[in-house]
């Protein structure tokens, strides 16, 4: 995971903890939980797209040799 993805994951966890504390202290709020769910889905998407990036390009395959081997002049 890159830096921005880690930051997004930490903020998502903090939002989940704060929303849970708010719910325990003052009562449930549907919009808060909706926002947390949207944030969780966005974090999952960001993590998935971050891990889908290839690390290095593949080398080109060599062409097959002709039957009979190389020809000499």
N, C-alpha and C positions, 0 to 999 in steps of 0.2 A: 504494500500500500504506500502511496505517495503521501507527502505532507498534507495537502488539502483533504484527502480522503480520511486521514487519521483525525484531522481537526473536525471534520463533519461527523465522524463517529463519536467523538468525545462530546460535541455539542448535543448530539441526539440523546446520548446517555444522560447528560445533565438535564435536558428538557424532560426526559421521562421521569427522573427523580423529582424534579421540581413540580411536575404535574401531579405525581402521586402524593407529594407532601401537601399540595394545595387541596387535593381531593379529600385527604384525611382531615385537614384542618377546617376547611370551609364548605365542603360538599362538592359533589361531582359537577363538572361542566362539560357538556357534550362537545362544545366547540374546541375546548382545550385538548380533549382526547382526539378529536378529529385532526387537529393540527399536529399532534404527536404522531399519529398514524401516517399522515402525509410525509412528515419528516423522516420517519423510519423507512418508508418506501423509497424516498429520494436517496437516502443513504445506501440502501441495498442496491439501487440502480447505479449509483456512483461507484460503489465497490465492484460491482460486476463489470462495468465498463473499464475500470482501472485495471482489473486483472485480465481483461481480454486483449490487452495490447501485447503483441509479440515482442520478445526481448531482442531478437536479432533476425535479419532476413535470412532465408534459407539459401544455401549455395545452389547455383544452377546445375542441373544434372548433365553429365557428359553424354554426348550422342553415342549411340551404339556403334560398335565396330562393324565393318562390312564383312560378310563371309569371305573366307579366303585370305584374310589378313591384309596388311598394307601392301600396296603395289610399289615396286621399285622401277625407276626408268631404265 
